[in-house]
Amino acid sequence: MLKTEIKTVLEAARTRGWVSEPDAKRLLASAGLAVPRFVAVTDPGQIELAAADLGFPLAAKVVSTRIVHKSDVGGVLTGIESTRELTAIFKTFSHLDGFEAMLIEQMVSGLELIIGAKIDDQFGPVILLGMGGTGVEIYQDVSLRMAPLGPEDVGAMIKGLKAGRLLSGYRGRQAVNRDELTRTLVCFSKFVMAAADMIESIDLNPVMCSAQKCVVADARIMLPPVDGPTAA
């Protein structure tokens, strides 16, 4: 059932080259991963009702057919406290290249991690866990394992992180819920295995992990080129 849903969404996004964030999060939620509550609005008249349902503070992100890296073009704003702000942001986003919608979602907090996957030509699906956020490319603190993952693999990945102590509550911070992190990675691994013949890579960054849960705050699923291999 999940593989059928994955194939339907990915085939629809094939000419774009990646899956829109709303669609990616719906797929991940179907696979058992936690995502923030969100609404994608295509008209400013939808904002007030959406904000009332979600509650402030909120985050807003551009959904575009041409923008993959939203932060690079000012397409991600957080800590929004009013409908007036959201309406002004919608107006700004609507002028960005390929604008489709504005995603409005609940804010989540926790330690920023990155969870990812790449389909290696030789080894197949490879899963990544690391310290996430905007500094991920600077710190390059990651651990890799071939899929599928079991709980013992997740434990080894956590131990392989240089900053792994942060997950245990370094200097008075709350420890990350290891059971939830393990469940998240195992669910993600199953999702990757189901989608492996249809994707190129997946980046979940950040995944916000707290003492209670791990929530996928941003998701990007990249697809092979249109003239590349197709799903069986």
Buried (B, 14 or more C-beta within 10 A) or exposed (E): EBBEBBBEBBEEBBEBBBBBBBBBBBBBEBBBBBBBEBBBBEEBEBBEEBBEEBEBEBBBBBBBBEBEEBEEBEBBBEEBEEBEBBBEBBEBBBEBEEBBBBBBBBBBEBBBBBBBBBBEEEEBBBBBBBBBBEEBEEEEBBBBBEBEBEEEBBBEBBEBBEEBEBBEEEEEBEBBBBEBBBBBBBBBBBBBBBBBBBBBBBBBBBBBBBEEBBBBBBBBBBBBEEEEEEBE
